[in-house]
Amino acid sequence: MEKYAKYTGAEQSSIVNALVEMKIDSSFDYRKQIAAANGIADYTGTAEQNLKMLGLLKAGELVRPEAATPATTDDGKKSNLFKYGGIAAAIALALYLAFKAGKNSKGEDAPASKSDRERRRAELRRKKRQ
């Protein structure tokens, strides 16, 4: 599991200040992901939860969320799509897997090739002329 570097900043720091100082996303949503990756269930940002995360960070034991749940593609290989974590990466992975399955972003069958797309366009043009 990949962990954040040990925090060596101010002793009386908060988890938010420590993350900002280390140039890590300190938004609530990302802290929620960090909490989940470190076994802190139902993160709401309480002082107890934040102090636990800060303690782990100071000990160099705070697990990165993307390391806790590595994304895999359908062939079982780790995906680089989760490199940055978050919703955008989840959407990118879903689109990638749909593409590999021959589907478009709406779940419809995607054209198999350029010639297939050209054939469909020609059919549409013929229908419009009729």
Protein Blocks (a to p, Z undefined) as FASTA:
>chain_A
ZZddddfbdfkbcfklmmmmnopafbfklmmmmmmmnopahiehiaklmmmmmmmmmnop
accfklmmccddfkopacfklmngpjklmmmmmmmmmmmnopafkopacdfbfklmmmmm
mmmmmmmmZZ
